[in-house]
């Protein structure tokens, strides 16, 4: 059909989220290897305004807020050079330990968020 599949936007969100965390704090691999923690998605949503076409260059932006033990990521997707959003979305995450039990964010993450 020439249109980007609607579920693909969640892949875009994941890339933007991973890059944001890596650039601001540390990579997911380091979070898992050094801290023994994971950041599963506990809630998500996406609102579509207009479809992206194959071969469109897209800008995907992510932002992060912390509320208690939950991490809230907000996303916007637009064609490069355009201001109108094709989609907006969100994901909510929490830290879990190796057994999958929810846990508080590590101190280094809290210090990063306060700075």
C-alpha positions as CSV (number, residue, x, y, z in Angstrom):
1,X,0.0,0.0,0.0
2,X,3.0,2.3,0.3
3,X,2.1,3.3,3.9
4,X,4.2,2.5,7.0
5,X,2.5,-0.2,9.0
6,X,0.9,1.3,12.2
7,X,2.7,-1.0,14.6
8,X,6.1,0.1,13.2
9,X,5.7,3.3,15.2
10,X,6.4,1.4,18.4
11,X,9.7,0.3,16.9
12,X,10.4,4.0,16.2
13,X,9.6,4.7,19.9
14,X,11.9,2.0,21.1
15,X,14.8,3.3,19.0
16,X,14.2,6.9,20.3
17,X,13.9,5.7,23.9
18,X,17.1,3.7,23.7
19,X,19.0,6.5,22.2
20,X,17.6,9.0,24.8
21,X,18.6,6.7,27.7
22,X,22.0,6.0,26.2
23,X,22.8,9.7,25.6
24,X,21.6,10.9,29.0
25,X,22.5,8.1,31.3
26,X,23.7,4.7,30.0
27,X,22.8,2.0,27.5
28,X,20.2,-0.6,28.1
29,X,22.9,-3.2,27.9
30,X,24.8,-1.5,30.8
31,X,21.6,-1.2,32.8
32,X,21.1,-5.0,32.5
33,X,24.7,-6.1,32.8
34,X,25.9,-3.6,35.5
35,X,22.7,-3.1,37.5
36,X,20.9,-6.4,36.8
37,X,17.8,-4.4,35.9
38,X,15.3,-4.3,33.1
39,X,12.8,-1.6,32.0
40,X,9.7,-3.4,30.7
41,X,6.8,-1.5,29.2
42,X,3.8,-1.5,31.5
43,X,1.6,0.7,29.4
44,X,1.6,2.3,25.9
45,X,-0.4,4.3,23.5
46,X,-0.2,5.9,20.1
47,X,-2.4,8.5,18.3
48,X,-2.1,8.7,14.6
49,X,-2.7,11.9,12.7
50,X,-1.3,11.1,9.2
51,X,0.5,8.2,7.8
52,X,4.2,8.0,6.9
53,X,5.0,6.7,3.4
54,X,7.8,4.3,2.6
55,X,11.0,6.2,2.0
56,X,9.9,9.2,4.1
57,X,12.7,10.5,6.3
58,X,11.3,10.8,9.8
59,X,12.3,12.7,13.0
60,X,11.3,10.8,16.1
61,X,11.7,12.7,19.4
62,X,11.5,11.3,22.9
63,X,11.3,12.9,26.3
64,X,11.4,11.4,29.8
65,X,9.8,12.1,33.2
66,X,10.0,10.2,36.4
67,X,7.0,9.9,38.7
68,X,7.7,7.8,41.7
69,X,9.0,4.5,40.4
70,X,7.5,4.9,36.9
71,X,9.3,6.3,33.9
72,X,7.1,8.1,31.4
73,X,8.4,8.5,27.8
74,X,6.5,10.7,25.4
75,X,7.2,10.6,21.6
76,X,6.5,12.6,18.5
77,X,7.0,11.5,14.9
78,X,7.1,14.0,12.0
79,X,8.5,14.0,8.5
80,X,12.0,15.6,8.5
81,X,11.7,19.3,8.0
82,X,8.0,19.4,8.8
83,X,6.3,20.5,12.0
84,X,3.0,18.6,11.8
85,X,3.1,15.4,13.7
86,X,2.3,12.1,12.0
87,X,1.9,10.5,15.4
88,X,2.4,11.0,19.1
89,X,2.7,8.3,21.7
90,X,3.8,7.3,25.1
91,X,5.2,4.3,27.0
92,X,5.4,3.8,30.7
93,X,8.1,1.6,32.3
94,X,9.4,0.5,35.6
95,X,12.6,-1.0,36.8
96,X,12.5,-4.7,37.6
97,X,15.2,-7.0,39.0
98,X,16.4,-10.2,37.5
99,X,13.4,-12.1,38.9
100,X,11.0,-9.6,37.3
101,X,10.1,-8.0,40.7
102,X,9.5,-4.2,40.5
103,X,12.2,-2.2,42.3
104,X,13.1,1.4,42.9
105,X,15.3,3.1,40.3
106,X,19.0,2.9,41.1
107,X,20.6,5.8,42.9
108,X,22.7,6.7,39.9
109,X,19.5,7.1,37.8
110,X,17.9,9.2,40.5
111,X,20.9,11.5,40.7
112,X,20.9,11.8,36.9
113,X,17.2,12.8,36.9
114,X,17.8,15.4,39.6
115,X,20.6,17.1,37.6
